[in-house]
Amino acid sequence: MDMKSVSVLWKDMESMSELMKDMELISACMDGLHPGMDPKEFFNGSIKAFEEIMGLFKDKEQAEVGSIAQAELDSFTSTMLNIAITGETGAGKSSFINALRGLAAEDDGAAPTGVTETTMEPTVYPYPNHPNVRLWDLPGIGAPDFQPTTYLRQVNFKRYDFFMIIASERFKCNHVTLAREIEKMGKRFYFVRSKVDEDLRNEERDHPRTFSQGSILQRLKMNCRKHLQKAGISNQEIFLVSSCEFTKYDAPALVKTLQDDLQGLQRLAFLLSLPNLSAEIIEEKKAALKKLIWRISLASAFVNVIPIPGLSVACDIGILLASMIGFYKYFGLDDRSLATLARQAGKPIAELKAVIISPRAEEITRDVVIKLLLKEETVFLRVIALIPMIGSIIIGTISFITTYFMLSSFLDEVVEDAKRVRQTALKEDRKKRK
């Protein structure tokens, strides 16, 4: 890259940083606005939001702002995340991959599982609704002549952003030598102790009178830590998981740690790829997408703008349409995700669909988007009519606010649908366990 290109790239990065700071101020104004509030307060709040948005263009052309936002969206859609899963044969690597992707062994696209080594070369398993986030099932590391340097070269070490090292018993010499080699090459790794549900069942069967789940889990973790310390690795976090009960034990902490350790767009991609493992993850997705809506609305209002008959809004319907369908997939409300969840919960897919209120993904068309925009625009007509401003920037501002609120309202509906679907599936799952 030549110096001119570097200068342009740096300028764009600085522009986006400035834009994000400006948008934080606008967010504080707009978050307090809703149609049911006092008309005078709504008017004053809208005026303030307009003034802040107009401030975006003090030193920039509107096309520049839209292009910066579009570039950010393009970067997100092209962001790749490759996660390597390794460990000894029989440690449950494939089951762990399925659990992370919200799949059971017999679901379409699931990694094959078995008591013998089913992975002879690196095999990729993309997340169903976010294929740029990929889990790689690597061959086992249990051979007596195992050489970590050779192994990492054979599995194309440079491809992966980080490694998860799985063990179903204690961590052995091979695990440690591999971890050291990964660390030496500047990559992160995480120790995962699998199949803890089996350990707990065995303990409860053998010692029913003295059985204590908390004590056993603590002992398992201390035992793993002891073996790692003997091999020279200390202060390393160990996550106890069960692929059969992935929302229990240390799995939530593992997912949170991975999120925290990732940066920027990779962190966002990982979060949005996750199945709805908990109500907290649903809320985290919502918060992340709220920030993304700013970029979508700016790009829609200021890039490839097309006037819409019957509306004051001029925007790119295609961006809005794709984003709304994307929201459905991120929250697992598409037909494939619902079918998988229904099969796992043991109930008809129709029961899950029955609690969904927002328009179905296949029902979201250009006409539906326009109808939703019209609904939002009517809220602002009284405000827009009283603002003595004209010109393309003002039209763009109106378009931005309208699309922002339309997408925000749609996101709120989708989030509530995702919560209801999850609760419906969990009710059935709890009945099966009783």
LORO-68769 format. One line per field, with one value per residue (C-alpha): x, y, z. Coordinates in pm, 1 decimal, decimal comma, m for minus. Last residue first. Example, Ala and Ser with C-alpha at 12.3 -4.5 7.8 and 13.67 -1.06 7.14 Angstrom:
LORO-68769
c1 (1367,0;1230,0) .
c2 (m106,0;m450,0) .
c3 (714,0;780,0) .
END
This chain:
LORO-68769
c1 (m3935,2;m3677,5;m3931,2;m4145,6;m3841,7;m3776,0;m4137,1;m4119,6;m3777,2;m3914,0;m4190,4;m3949,3;m3707,5;m3985,5;m4116,5;m3769,2;m3703,2;m4038,5;m3955,6;m3623,9;m3797,0;m4043,7;m3766,8;m3567,8;m3869,2;m3911,3;m3541,2;m3548,9;m3843,7;m3693,7;m3366,0;m3539,1;m3747,2;m3457,1;m3228,1;m3493,4;m3569,4;m3198,2;m3159,3;m3448,4;m3279,2;m2947,3;m3121,3;m3269,4;m3519,6;m3541,2;m3810,3;m3906,4;m4279,5;m4387,4;m4119,0;m4254,7;m4618,0;m4508,5;m4284,5;m4525,3;m4660,6;m4308,9;m4296,9;m4608,3;m4498,6;m4164,0;m4343,5;m4559,1;m4251,5;m4077,4;m4385,0;m4402,4;m4034,2;m4095,1;m4074,6;m4323,7;m4054,1;m3886,4;m4215,3;m4371,5;m4350,1;m4583,0;m4407,5;m4579,2;m4750,2;m4421,9;m4300,7;m4619,1;m4612,8;m4264,8;m4424,6;m4268,6;m3974,3;m3755,7;m3463,6;m3687,3;m3857,5;m3518,1;m3393,1;m3715,6;m3701,6;m3344,0;m3426,4;m3746,0;m3583,0;m3641,8;m3295,1;m3223,6;m2944,3;m3157,8;m3452,6;m3224,4;m3066,5;m3408,2;m3447,1;m3100,5;m3154,0;m3480,3;m3331,1;m3029,7;m3255,2;m3493,7;m3217,0;m3367,7;m3582,4;m3844,7;m4109,6;m4341,6;m4615,7;m4373,4;m4035,9;m3734,8;m3423,6;m3095,7;m2797,5;m2605,2;m2726,4;m3040,2;m2972,2;m2606,5;m2696,8;m2976,4;m2757,5;m2473,2;m2697,3;m2870,6;m2533,4;m2538,1;m2886,2;m2758,5;m2505,8;m2763,7;m3008,4;m2742,4;m2651,9;m3019,5;m3053,8;m2728,9;m2867,3;m3187,0;m2966,6;m2828,5;m2995,0;m2765,5;m2440,9;m2356,2;m2450,7;m2199,8;m1918,0;m1971,8;m1978,0;m1653,7;m1492,2;m1609,8;m1424,1;m1212,7;m1230,8;m1116,5;m1443,7;m1657,2;m1441,2;m1463,6;m1843,2;m1874,2;m1651,2;m1846,2;m2173,0;m2015,1;m1881,0;m2153,6;m2487,4;m2616,9;m2442,9;m2623,2;m2534,8;m2205,3;m2112,6;m1857,4;m1588,1;m1376,1;m1015,6;m848,5;m467,1;m289,3;m15,3;138,1;464,3;369,0;305,9;90,4;m121,9;m173,9;m273,5;m512,4;m699,4;m729,0;m842,3;m1111,9;m1239,4;m1238,2;m1440,0;m1691,9;m1717,2;m1768,1;m2041,3;m2224,8;m2231,4;m2283,1;m2227,6;m2522,3;m2534,3;m2162,4;m2117,3;m2424,8;m2388,8;m2019,7;m2085,3;m2358,9;m2135,1;m1845,0;m2078,4;m2213,7;m1852,1;m1815,7;m1559,6;m1270,3;m1194,8;m852,6;m839,3;m577,9;m460,3;m213,5;136,8;336,2;495,1;146,9;41,6;361,8;306,0;m55,0;52,5;314,5;52,4;m217,6;30,2;161,6;m181,9;m487,4;m700,6;m1017,1;m1244,8;m989,0;m1050,2;m800,8;m975,3;m760,8;m755,6;m774,3;m709,1;m570,8;m207,2;m191,3;m249,6;m349,1;m23,7;194,7;29,5;83,0;448,9;518,5;312,9;485,6;279,4;479,0;246,2;m61,7;m329,5;m350,7;m680,7;m751,1;m893,8;m1263,5;m1271,1;m1543,3;m1635,6;m1782,5;m1820,0;m2117,0;m2341,7;m2684,4;m2577,7;m2244,1;m1978,4;m1837,3;m1491,9;m1304,6;m930,9;m812,5;m877,8;m1176,3;m1403,4;m1170,1;m1358,5;m1631,9;m1852,2;m1975,0;m2041,0;m2041,4;m2394,8;m2505,3;m2858,9;m2938,7;m2862,2;m2578,4;m2770,7;m2713,0;m2686,1;m2359,9;m2157,3;m2322,6;m2235,1;m1870,7;m1860,4;m2007,3;m1738,1;m1457,0;m1588,2;m1264,4;m1285,3;m960,8;m741,5;m785,8;m846,5;m1109,4;m984,8;m1186,3;m1186,4;m1351,7;m1404,1;m1527,5;m1672,9;m2022,7;m1874,2;m1632,1;m1914,7;m2120,0;m1827,2;m1776,1;m2145,6;m2114,9;m1814,2;m1997,7;m2304,2;m2095,0;m1908,2;m2235,6;m2365,5;m2067,0;m1854,0;m1733,1;m2066,9;m2249,7;m2274,0;m2397,8;m2724,4;m2776,9;m2736,8;m2981,7;m3235,3;m3208,0;m3268,2;m3574,8;m3704,5;m3667,4;m3853,9;m4136,9;m4162,1;m4163,0;m4444,5;m4638,9;m4612,0;m4480,2;m4658,6;m4471,5;m4126,5;m3818,2;m3574,3;m3342,2;m3328,2;m3147,9;m2891,1;m2837,4;m2760,9;m2473,1;m2340,9;m2376,6;m2128,1;m1869,1;m1931,1;m1883,8;m1552,0;m1425,7;m1561,8;m1380,7;m1055,1;m1075,6;m1148,2;m848,1;m626,2;m739,2;m680,1;m330,7;m244,3;m356,5;m138,2;157,2;145,7;0,0) .
c2 (m3390,6;m3346,7;m3355,5;m3090,7;m2863,7;m2891,2;m2800,8;m2489,1;m2409,2;m2406,1;m2161,1;m1940,6;m1930,3;m1843,1;m1570,4;m1417,6;m1426,5;m1259,6;m983,0;m927,4;m921,9;m656,6;m434,8;m474,3;m362,0;m54,9;28,1;m26,9;210,2;461,4;477,7;479,2;781,7;967,5;912,7;1004,4;1328,5;1406,2;1327,1;1560,5;1825,6;1774,9;1789,7;2133,7;2306,7;2417,7;2602,5;2312,9;2316,7;2071,2;1822,1;1812,3;1748,7;1493,6;1306,1;1036,5;999,7;902,1;596,8;435,9;536,3;364,6;48,3;51,7;112,5;m187,0;m405,0;m300,2;m383,1;m727,7;m884,3;m1172,9;m1439,1;m1316,9;m1329,9;m998,8;m937,9;m1127,8;m1461,4;m1671,2;m1902,6;m1971,3;m2172,2;m2377,8;m2428,4;m2580,3;m2878,6;m2989,1;m3194,6;m2912,0;m3021,5;m3066,2;m2730,7;m2560,0;m2704,1;m2613,5;m2261,3;m2215,3;m2333,4;m2127,5;m1798,9;m1672,5;m1750,5;m1402,3;m1325,8;m1471,6;m1239,9;m938,7;m1028,5;m1017,7;m666,0;m564,0;m695,2;m500,5;m180,5;m194,8;m265,0;20,1;277,2;603,9;907,2;983,6;1250,5;967,2;913,3;797,1;689,4;888,3;673,9;727,2;522,2;640,2;915,3;791,7;416,5;454,2;673,3;437,4;126,8;295,5;404,5;64,3;m98,5;60,2;m78,2;m409,4;m440,7;m360,8;m614,8;m883,5;m823,1;m853,1;m1187,5;m1304,9;m1216,9;m1415,4;m1720,6;m1961,4;m1773,1;m1923,1;m1733,4;m1579,7;m1226,9;m1236,1;m1375,4;m1115,0;m830,0;m947,5;m985,0;m632,7;m470,3;m688,6;m1042,1;m1112,4;m997,5;m1211,1;m1519,2;m1460,5;m1427,8;m1755,6;m1929,7;m1784,4;m1910,4;m2257,1;m2277,4;m2499,8;m2491,4;m2351,1;m2626,8;m2918,5;m3196,6;m3029,4;m3023,8;m2768,5;m2695,8;m2398,1;m2369,0;m2028,1;m2032,7;m1896,5;m2156,8;m2359,8;m2539,1;m2901,7;m2951,8;m2639,9;m2792,2;m3110,0;m2911,1;m2687,4;m2988,3;m3135,7;m2802,6;m2775,9;m3127,2;m3068,4;m2748,9;m2928,3;m3208,2;m2970,3;m2778,6;m3093,3;m3241,7;m3618,8;m3747,0;m3985,5;m4083,6;m4167,2;m4405,9;m4300,9;m3931,7;m3944,1;m4115,9;m3869,2;m3572,9;m3703,8;m3763,5;m3408,6;m3284,7;m3410,2;m3146,9;m2964,0;m2659,9;m2492,5;m2170,3;m2051,8;m1716,5;m1676,7;m1526,8;m1815,8;m1894,1;m1911,5;m2173,9;m2371,0;m2356,3;m2469,7;m2764,5;m2872,2;m2848,4;m3046,1;m3315,9;m3348,4;m3417,4;m3223,4;m3448,6;m3614,4;m3502,6;m3261,1;m2982,6;m2716,7;m2411,9;m2218,6;m1858,9;m1651,0;m1949,7;m1960,5;m1912,3;m2264,4;m2444,8;m2785,0;m2948,0;m2662,2;m2679,5;m3056,0;m3032,9;m2779,9;m2973,5;m3309,7;m3612,2;m3936,3;m4107,1;m3995,2;m3816,0;m3485,7;m3543,8;m3389,7;m3035,0;m2941,0;m2582,9;m2344,2;m2068,5;m1720,4;m1592,6;m1829,3;m1622,1;m1783,2;m2149,1;m2091,7;m2235,4;m2584,4;m2635,8;m2964,9;m2983,7;m3334,8;m3686,2;m3598,6;m3890,3;m4034,1;m4320,8;m4292,2;m4095,3;m3752,3;m3603,0;m3219,9;m3088,3;m2943,0;m3075,7;m3181,4;m3536,5;m3449,0;m3158,5;m2798,6;m2465,3;m2369,0;m2385,0;m2718,2;m2862,7;m2762,1;m2917,8;m3240,5;m3246,8;m3191,2;m3449,7;m3571,2;m3897,8;m3842,1;m3588,6;m3214,3;m2937,8;m2679,1;m2393,7;m2072,2;m1874,3;m1531,2;m1343,1;m985,3;m927,0;m825,9;m602,5;m427,2;m358,3;m204,8;17,8;123,7;211,8;438,0;615,4;650,4;800,8;1057,9;1147,7;1179,9;1418,2;1647,6;1698,5;1978,1;2102,8;1800,3;1600,2;1912,7;1878,5;1555,8;1739,3;2009,0;1751,8;1564,2;1889,0;1967,8;1614,1;1650,9;1982,5;1832,5;1516,0;1721,4;1938,0;1634,0;1455,6;1103,7;820,6;859,8;791,3;1006,4;958,0;737,0;1009,0;1272,2;1042,0;878,1;1216,7;1268,5;918,8;991,5;1277,8;1051,3;784,9;1040,6;1155,5;798,3;737,9;1045,8;942,8;600,1;758,2;991,1;697,8;506,0;807,9;862,9;494,8;501,1;805,3;644,9;336,1;0,0) .
c3 (3464,1;3185,9;2900,7;3072,9;3101,9;2726,4;2648,5;2858,7;2711,6;2355,2;2444,3;2638,4;2343,3;2098,3;2329,2;2371,5;1996,3;1928,4;2177,3;1997,0;1657,2;1775,7;1916,4;1592,8;1388,6;1605,5;1574,0;1196,5;1156,3;1398,3;1207,9;868,8;967,3;1129,4;830,2;574,9;760,5;771,4;402,2;319,0;532,9;355,1;16,9;82,1;301,3;661,0;858,7;1087,4;1160,0;890,3;998,6;1353,1;1256,4;997,1;1241,6;1361,1;1008,2;897,1;1120,6;970,0;619,9;676,0;787,0;471,1;254,8;412,1;355,4;m9,5;m64,2;79,8;424,3;413,6;367,6;686,7;879,4;980,4;1358,6;1593,8;1644,4;1912,6;1660,3;1481,9;1781,0;1795,2;1417,4;1446,2;1617,4;1947,7;2063,0;2192,1;1970,8;1666,8;1728,5;1763,4;1434,1;1251,7;1397,5;1279,7;927,4;905,5;1006,5;1360,7;1496,7;1634,6;1386,6;1106,9;1164,3;1197,8;862,6;694,6;835,2;716,5;362,8;328,7;470,4;237,4;m63,2;21,5;m36,4;78,7;m0,9;263,1;220,5;122,6;m136,7;m406,8;m263,0;m379,6;m446,0;m257,3;m372,3;m61,6;178,8;355,1;330,9;427,7;727,3;833,9;807,9;998,2;1282,6;1282,4;1366,3;1710,7;1780,5;1641,3;1922,7;2192,8;2047,5;2024,4;2389,3;2485,4;2306,9;2467,4;2811,7;2749,4;2705,6;2444,6;2159,8;1895,3;1840,1;1501,7;1612,8;1898,5;1683,6;1409,9;1663,5;1823,6;1483,4;1395,3;1682,1;1908,2;2040,2;2396,1;2552,7;2320,8;2381,6;2756,0;2739,7;2546,9;2801,5;3094,6;2942,3;2893,0;3249,5;3403,0;3219,3;2888,0;2695,6;2850,8;2603,6;2508,7;2875,9;2984,1;3243,1;3140,0;3258,5;3297,3;3288,6;3595,5;3555,7;3274,2;3362,5;3307,5;3678,5;3667,3;3391,2;3592,6;3900,7;3704,8;3569,4;3920,2;4063,1;3793,4;3858,7;4234,9;4199,5;3979,8;4234,6;4527,0;4347,4;4241,7;4591,8;4627,7;4981,8;5002,4;4633,3;4607,4;4310,3;4109,7;4195,8;4106,4;3773,8;3684,6;3771,4;3562,6;3267,5;3291,3;3293,9;2936,3;2829,7;2996,9;2778,7;2780,7;2578,2;2327,5;2194,0;1906,8;1898,5;1753,9;2090,8;2242,0;1989,0;2056,7;2430,7;2394,1;2175,6;2429,9;2704,9;2530,2;2425,2;2781,2;2924,2;3038,6;3256,4;3129,8;2846,3;2701,6;2447,1;2334,2;2188,4;1942,0;1817,3;1497,8;1274,7;918,3;1021,1;1169,4;839,9;986,1;869,5;1000,1;1339,6;1355,5;1254,1;1526,7;1783,3;1726,6;1828,6;1827,1;2076,2;1872,2;2076,7;1889,8;1711,9;1370,0;1366,4;1366,3;1238,8;1353,4;1110,1;1142,4;784,2;746,2;977,3;990,4;990,4;1169,2;941,9;1004,0;849,4;850,6;917,9;823,8;956,2;1173,6;1263,8;1526,6;1687,3;1950,4;1714,6;1608,7;1266,5;1265,4;1220,4;885,6;910,8;1266,1;1378,2;1620,1;1776,0;1669,9;1851,2;1678,4;1999,2;2079,9;1739,8;1776,5;2124,8;1989,7;1721,2;1971,3;2218,8;2374,6;2179,7;1989,0;2166,3;2134,7;1881,1;1793,3;1572,2;1537,5;1212,5;1211,6;885,3;837,9;489,0;603,3;874,9;643,1;396,6;677,5;779,1;417,8;393,6;701,0;549,9;218,8;387,3;572,5;253,9;57,6;325,0;268,4;574,3;804,1;935,3;800,8;1119,5;1299,0;1105,7;1297,8;1626,6;1524,2;1406,6;1738,1;1926,3;1714,9;1771,8;2146,9;2144,5;1937,6;2148,4;2465,2;2327,3;2205,7;2548,5;2493,2;2312,6;1983,3;2131,7;2180,5;2470,3;2268,4;2004,5;2209,9;2373,4;2034,5;1879,1;2119,9;2051,6;1681,1;1700,2;1865,0;1600,4;1322,8;1465,6;1473,3;1122,3;991,5;1163,2;1001,4;662,5;700,5;791,2;483,0;256,9;402,6;369,9;6,7;m62,5;115,4;m104,9;0,0) .
END
